[in-house]
Amino acid sequence: MRATSSNHGEEADSVTMKAGTMFSLMIGTGVGVGLALAKRRDYLQFKGRCVVITGGSRGLGLVLARQLAREGARLALLARDAAELERAAGQLSSFGTEVMTVACDVRKQIEVQDAMQQVLARFGNVDVLINNAGIIQVGPLEHMTVKDFENALAVHVLGPLHCVLAVLPQMRRAGGGRIVNIASVGGKIAVPHLLPYCASKFALVGLSDGLRAELRRHKILVTTVCPGLMRTGSPPNALFKGRHHREYAWFAIADSLPLLSMSAERAAERILNACRRGAARLVLGAHTKGAVLFNELFPGAMTRLLSITNRVLPGPAATSGPETYTGSESQSFLAPSWLTRLSEEAAGRNNEAAASSSAAAAS
């Protein structure tokens, strides 16, 4: 009798355990489905949405515009050069979507406010703002001036801030929106010979993360993007100082090598997917993610590695003047060459080659 009672007790315990396990699985499944549905509700479709892209006339901005046009988004492209904007609009006309262009310098708040008013007058709202406008100055610190730092900060920090402040009232009234700030791996790791660029991109990362925390309650989701090197075709339009031919050579070659750089089209696809999800942060490139993690875990070791890199890069010119040259003015037998072929092909696709030609003609 005692053995029978014991067996019954064990069976009851087993049934209780199984019931508890099933209940836990049901709860876990329910929570998982609930979270998936919540994420699905936040998933943004671009068709019919108004998307504003700064720096949209060439490079990554134009690649993003091209992919958004395929999805039926209504586009507003902002850039300083009206001729570049016209060429970009011509490239996008075949997609059959609405495209407007506004010549605007994002460093100047009054121009940004006027541009956004024109966009709202045309489209009625702004669903997505992509802060992509950028500037890059390459060279050793000895050749950089305070003006270089001020210019980089104006484009990469004040520019996005001006645009965000201009669209915020309308996004709040609409009950939400998306903002994407294109920062850089240079906003996570201070790369030698890119000091004004890195300082301003570090500031943009901080601004972007802070905006996400404060604007989330308004259902405005801010995504910070930190790409590594991308083959957008931009080197001819970058700015170079010091031994500018050598600076251009290393920069253009690194920008073109498949193992170091990502295609602009792949980068744009991942950026738009992050925007759809309302992701907080996107770091592009496995090697970029590894470098960022290594820098966080071993900052001293990373500094020593970057110091060695700095010794390998071109030293200051004999005369440490402030002269600035475009990439198209800094070419040599190394660049353009077969080593930079992929970047040159991207320049042709993304309006960068025409931009560099017009810049050279104007200088």
N, C-alpha and C positions, 0 to 999 in steps of 0.2 A: 504493500500500500504506500509506503514511504517513497519507493522508487517511482511509482506511478505519479504521485503528487509532484515529485521533482521534475519528471518529464513534462508534465503539464505546465509547470512554471517556466521551463526553458522554452517551450513552444510559445507561450504567451509573450515572453521577452523577445523572442525572434520576430513575432508578428508586430510587436510594438516598434522594434528597430526598423523593420521594413516600412512600416507606415510612416515613421519619422523621416526615413530616407526619401520616400516618395513625396512627402509634404515639402521637404527641403528642395527637392528637384523642381517641384511645381512652382514654389516661390521664386527659385533662381531663374527658371525659365520665364516666369511672368515679369520679373524685373528686367531680364535681358530683352524681352520683346518690347517692354515699355520704353527702355532706353533707345532701342533701335527705332521705334516709332517716333520718339521725340527728336532723334537726330534726323529722321526722314522729313519731319515737319520743317526743320531748319535748312534742309537741302534746297539750294537756290537753283532755279532754272533761268538761264539767261535770255531765252526767247522773249522778245518784246520788252525787255528791261533796258533802261537807259544806263549806259556805262560811260563814265568820264575817265579818260586816260591822259595824264600829263606826260609830256615827252612822247606823244603818240605818233609823231611824224616819221620816226625811223627806229631802227634797232629793236630792242625787246618790246617797246611800246607798240610798234607796228605789227610785230608778230602776234602779240596779244589781241590787237584789234582784228587781225585777219582771222584768228580762231573764233573770236566772239561774233564776227560777221557771219561766219558759217553757221552759227547757232541762232542767228536771227536777232541778235541784240541791236538796239539803237545806240549809235556811237557818237560821242563828242570827243574830238581829239584836240588837245591843247599843246602848243609848242611856240617857240619864239619866232621861227622862220615861216612866213606865209607861203613861200614857194615850196618848201619841203612839205608843208601841210597839203598843199594842192596836189603834189605828186602822190602823197600817201592816199588821199581821197580817191585819186584816179585808180590806184591799185585795188581799192576796196569796192569800186563801183560794180564790179562783175558779180558781187555776192547779192545784189539786189536789196540790201538793207539800208536804212536811213543813216547817213553819216553827215555830221556837221563839223566844221573846223573853226577854231578861234585862235588867232595869234595872241599869245599871252606870255608874259614873263612871270613865272610863279614867285620870283623873289619880291615882286611888288604887289602888296595886298590889294590896292585899288584895282589893278588889272585883273587879279583873280576874282574879285567880287563882281566886276563887270562881266567877265567871261561866264561865271556861273549864272548870272542873271539872264544872259543870252541863252544858255542851255535850258534854263527853267522856262523861259518864254517859248522855246521851240518844243521841248519834250514834256514840260509840265512837272517833271520830277527827276531826281537822280537816285537810282537804286544802288549803284555801285560806283565808288571812287577808287581809282588805282593811281597812287602817287608813284610815278615811275621816272619823272624828270631827273636827270643827273648830270654831273660833271666829274671829270677825273683828271687830276694833275699828277704827273709822274716825274720823279726826280729826287735828288737828295735834299735833306733839310737845309743845307747851306744855300740852296737856290730858292727856297720857298720864302714868301713874304707873308706878313700879317694879312695882306689883301687876299692872298690865296686861301687862307683859312676862312676869312670872312665870306668869300664867295662860295666856298664849299658848304659852309654852314647855312648861308642864305638859300642855296638851292635844295639841300638835303634835309634841312630842319624847318626853316621858316616857310619854304615852299609848301611842303605837306601840311604844315600848321595852317597856313592861309587857306588852303583848299578845304581842309576839314572844317574850319570855322565857317567857311562860306556855305557848305552843304548841310551842316548840323541842324539848323532850324527846320529845314524842309524834311530831313530824315526823321527828326523827332515827331513832326506832325504826321508823317506817313506811318509811324509806328515801327520803324526799323530800317536797316540798310546794311550795306557791307562796305568796309574800307580796307584796302590792301596797300601796305607801305613796302615798297621794294628797297630793302636795306642791302646788306652784303655780308659775306664772310669777313670783309674788312670792318664790319661793325661788331665782330666777335673776336677777331685777331688783328693786332696792329702790324700790318705788313710793311716792311721797309720800303722807302721811296714812294709811299702813298699816304704820307702823314695827314695832309689836309682832308683827303678822302676818308681815311679811317676815322679820324677824330669826329667828322660830321656824321658818318654812318653809325658810330657808337652812340652818338646823341639821338639819331633817328630811332634806333632800337629802343632806347629808353622812353622816348616820346610815344612810340607806337604801343609798347607794352602798357604804359600808363593810360593811354587813351582806351585801350581795351578794357582795363579795369573800371574806368569811370563811365564808359558808354554802354556797357553790357546791360545795365538796367533799362536802357531805352531800346533794347533789342537791336542795337547797332554793333555788329561784330567786326572787330579789327584783327587783321591777319598781318603778322610781321614776316617778311620773306628775306632769308639770308642765302642768296645764291653764291656759289663759287664762280670760277671763270665760265662764261657763256660765249658761244660763237654767234654773236649778234652782228659782227662786222664793224664794231665801233672803233678799233685802234686808229684808223685814219683821222678820226675826229676828236681823239683824246688830246690832251695838252702835255707837252714835254719840256723839261728844263735841264740845264747843265749840259752834259754830253748827250744831246737829244737824239742823235742818230743811234747811239748805243742803247739808250733808254727805250727808244721805240723798238729796236730789234728784239730785246728780251721780252718786252711786253707783248708785242704782236705774235711772237713765236709761242709763248706760253698760252696766249688766248686761242691759238689755233690747234694745239696738239690734242688729239682725241682722248688721251689718257688723263689730261689735266682739265679739259674743258667739256662742257655739255652743250649739245645743240640748243639753239634758242627755241626751236619748236617744242622740244621735249620739256624744256624749262617752263615755257608758257603753258603747256598742257597741265603740268603739275601745279603751277600757281593758280590756274583757274579752278582746278579741282579743290585746292585748299580753300579758295574763296567760296565755292559752292557749299562746302561743309561748315564754313565759318571757323576754320582751324585757327588756333592762337599763334602758332609758329610753324614755319616751314624752312628747313635747311636743305638746300639742294646739293646732291652729289655725295656718294658714300665717303670719298676721301675728304670732302669738306666736313662732313659730320664727324669723322674720325679726328681731324685736326682740331675742331672746336672742342670735342670731348677731351683730347689730350691737353689742350690749353687750360681747360677748367681744372683738370686733375693735377697737372704738373706745370704750373705757370713758369717756374724757374727754368725748367728744362726747355720749354718752348721759347723762352726769351733767348737762351743760349743758341738754339737752332736758328732763330731769326737773326741773331747777331752775326752768325757765320754766313747766312744768306746775304746780309748787308755788305759783308766784305767782298763777296763774289760779284755783286752788282757794280755798275760803273761808278767810279769815284767822282767827286765834284770837278767841274771844268776849271781850267787855270784861272779864268776870270769869273768870279762868283756873281755874275750879274743876274738880274731878274727876268731876262728875256724868255718869252714863252713861244713855243713852236707847236703847230698842229702835227699830228702824225703824218699827214700827207706831205708836210715840209721836212720830215725827218727820215725819209726812206734811205735805204742803203742796199748793198748787195745781199744782205741777209734777209731784209724785209722791204719789199715783198720778194718772196722766193717760194720754192716748193714747200718750205717749212710753214708757210702762212697761207697755203692754198685754200684750206677750208674756211678760214676767216674771210678771205677775199671773196669767195663764192657767197658767203652770207652777206657781205657788204652789198653785193649786187642785188640780192633778193630783198634786202631790208632798207633800201633807200640811203644807205650809208656812203656808197661810192659817189652818188650825185651830191650828197651833202659835203663831202670832203672836197670835191671839185669846186663847188661854189665858194667854200671857205677859202680855198687857195686863191681863187680868182679875186676875192674881196680883199685879201691881205696885201 
